[in-house]
């Protein structure tokens, strides 16, 4: 049919070209239209025939079942339905099959509460009830040939009904207790509220909500220093932070804790440590505090991205069921539902907090831009103001460097502060384009490298996605780039080296490099640190756009020889000031 449509289209085009005056083409067009019409009619007839056969099959299934039951009743000497009775029952079953003939959605697939999903007979019973919208239970109870006895059918259905009712009742009370979260914009407050809700919904002694920070490769949470009374509001200083490193793929979970095990398993964990000790449980906290952990329920909550594969975003943990009880399937269901609710609340609070911080940072950017325009009057002001502005915008910036890109070399602006006299800016020349600075100037891309002083490539970070040359991350040269070996010495903090090109069309006029320390996490959302996100990178690029005209003004002989397709060349008699100093008066 598709080929005929294509042929018809081509014939129409040819007919239009020749002006429609070709009888042979008209004849072929007519034949093609007839064939297309016949194919459409044949397709409709086939669809109608298929629907008719499906209805006949359903009627045969319903009729055969009733006839088989009638034969069995005759064999046992029981009262017969008769021809009219058999026809009536078959029609009712056929109507049930018709009403349940639609394809079941994935959410309609039955998940048992009181029996294992491997029990095929009970799963078939419940799925048949779903397919017939609950009308097929009598067929199982009255059918002597049913694989399940009437008592077993009624017991299974009644137990499942009670479990589903209990879940719905518990979730209703949980949702009522979550009404206050509609006005919560702080993740810290949301965590405290959720902990209280978990303790009430699961009737447990303790609970915690863990946030997975994939950037820092840790999981962490806040717990109050003292018991919370009623609706008491807690601040950051009223709680302590617990941190757990993320497990490596394939890492042995023995003795590492059930939170790490839940992250690795990506599935619920229910442990009864008194009845059956779990080798993954870490008893160090119990030994230190004297607390006895008996039962634990851990639920990992997956976040599904549009393009990225799902990953664990949060974990919920409930500890010690009250009155010596055990966590069951209903508790897992309730805690899983709470996890999805918390993920939505956490995402909304994080976006709200980040948006507020970004709005404040943009206001600061305007103030810093005004400062640059009004104060920058000397070459030494360029480096000083850029360093000051970046530290004002981001709290984890520790060092800033500026490099002017010349023809065949780069020159670093170094502020020299003598004991007497005014500070000066010295241009330290580097032949060729060395280090990450040289790589960025040649490719005009933004690069971000983790711990560049660590020579083990497996421990390095990667360049941002704009960079197609991943091998260039080994280009770090401490003689050109900012030395990072002594930054964060004596701590476990990581150092990122972010390098930004200052482009003018196809030329790179200068490169700005800043070293930032990955701060120890102490709050949720945007804590004022530079993270390398697109929003943060745009803020830095905007600030550099304010600085760039002053570089052109103070160092024209260097920046006009920038690297790129439009680079200018100087005549041989024009001097180049290598290693020279520019005083404030100059």
C-alpha positions, 0 to 999 in steps of 0.5 A, a space after each residue: 500500500 505504501 509503495 502504491 501511494 509512492 507510485 501515485 505521488 510520482 505519477 501525479 508529479 510527472 503528470 503535472 510536469 507534462 501538463 496532464 496531457 499524457 493518456 498513458 499516465 492518466 491510465 496508470 493513475 486510475 489503476 493505482 487509485 483503484 488498487 489503493 481503494 481495494 487495499 483499504 477496503 480489504 484492510 477494513 474487512 480483515 479488521 472486522 473479521 478479526 474482531 468477529 473472531 475475537 468475540 466468537 472466541 470469548 463466547 466459546 470460552 464462556 460457553 465451554 466453561 458453563 457446559 463443562 460445569 453442567 456436565 459435572 453436575 449431571 455426573 454428580 447427580 446435582 440439580 441441572 441448570 438446563 438449556 436456558 440456565 446454561 445460556 444465561 450463565 454463558 451470556 453473563 460470563 461473556 459480558 464479563 469478558 467483554 468488559 474486561 477485554 481491554 489491555 491491562 495497564 501496568 498499574 493494574 498488575 496485581 501485587 499480592 499483600 498476603 501471599 507470594 507472587 510465585 503462587 500461580 494459582 492465587 495470582 491467576 485468581 486475583 488477575 481474573 478478578 481484576 480482568 472481570 472487574 470483580 465479577 469472576 469470584 462466583 465462577 471460582 466458588 461454584 466451579 467444582 473443577 476450580 484448582 482452588 477450593 471455595 474456602 481457599 478462594 474466599 480466604 485469599 480474597 478476604 485477606 487481600 481485601 483486608 490488607 488493601 483496606 488497612 494500607 488505604 486507611 494508613 495512607 489516609 492518616 499519613 496524608 492527613 499528617 503531611 498537610 503541613 508540608 504544603 507550606 514548607 520550603 526548607 529541606 531541613 524542616 521537611 526532614 524533621 516532619 517526615 521523620 515524625 510522620 514515619 515514626 507515627 505511620 510505622 509505629 517505630 522508635 526511630 527514623 531517618 531520611 538520607 540524601 544522596 549527594 552524587 557530586 560529593 559521593 556521600 549520603 548524609 542526613 540531619 538528626 536533632 541533638 535532643 528529642 523534638 517536642 511537639 511542633 518544635 522548630 529546629 535550626 541548623 545548630 540544633 542538629 548534627 550531620 551524619 555522613 556515609 560514603 557511597 559504596 563502590 560498585 561490587 563492594 562487599 557490604 559486610 559490616 558497612 551498614 544497612 543504609 549502604 546495603 540499601 543503596 547498593 541493592 536498590 531494593 527494600 531491606 527488612 531485617 530482624 536482627 534478633 531472630 536472624 542477624 544480618 552481616 551487613 549491619 554495622 553495630 559500631 553506633 550501638 556499641 558507642 551509644 548503648 542503644 539496641 537495634 532489633 528491627 530495621 526497614 530501609 527503603 531506597 527511592 529512585 529518581 527517574 530522569 528524562 534521559 539518564 538512567 534511574 538512580 537512588 536519590 534518597 533513602 528512608 530508614 525506620 528502626 525498632 518497631 514498637 511493642 516488639 513487633 516486626 516490619 511487614 509488607 504493609 510497612 514496606 508499602 507505606 514507607 515506599 509511598 512516603 519515599 516518593 512523596 518526600 522525593 517530590 517535596 525535596 525536589 521542590 524545596 531544593 529548587 525553591 532554595 536554589 532559585 532564591 540563592 541564584 536570584 541573590 547571586 545575580 543581584 550580587 553580580 550586578 553590584 560587583 559589575 558596578 564595582 568593576 566599572 567604577 573602581 577598575 582604573 589600573 592594571 593591578 585592579 583587574 586581578 584584585 577585583 576579579 579575585 574579590 568578586 569571585 569570592 563574593 559570589 562563591 564561598 569556596 573560591 580559594 585562588 584566582 589566576 588570569 592569563 593573557 593569550 599571545 601569539 605562541 605564548 601565554 602570559 600570567 598576570 602576577 601582582 607584585 607587592 613591594 615593601 615600598 611603593 605601589 603594587 605592580 602587575 608582572 607579565 610572566 611569559 610561558 612559551 607555547 601553550 602549556 597546562 590546562 590554560 593552554 588547552 583551554 586557549 587552543 580549544 576555547 572550551 571550559 574545563 573542570 578538573 578534580 585534584 589535578 595534582 594527583 597523577 593517578 588518572 583513575 583519581 582524576 575528574 573529567 573535563 566538562 562535556 563541551 570538551 571532546 579531548 578527554 586525554 587533555 586532562 593530563 595537561 596540568 602543569 603547576 608551573 602554568 596552572 594554579 598549584 593545587 597540591 597544597 590546597 586542602 592539605 591535612 583534610 579530605 577535601 577535594 580541589 577543583 580547578 575550573 578554567 574559563 576562556 575569554 573569547 572574542 569571536 573566534 579568538 581567545 584573548 585571555 583565560 581565567 582560572 580559579 581553584 575551589 574547594 569542595 566544601 564539607 556539606 552542612 546544609 541542603 540545596 545551594 550552600 553558596 559554593 561553586 558546583 560547576 553547574 550551568 547556572 554557576 558557569 553562566 554567572 562566572 562568564 558574565 563577570 568575565 564579560 565585564 572584566 574583558 574590556 579592561 584587559 583589552 584596554 590595559 594590555 592591547 599589545 598582548 590581547 590583540 595577538 590572541 589565539 584563533 582564526 582572526 589573530 593579528 600579527 605584529 611587524 618585526 620592529 614592534 617590541 614585545 614586553 616579556 617579563 615586564 612590569 606595568 606600574 599603576 601610573 602606566 
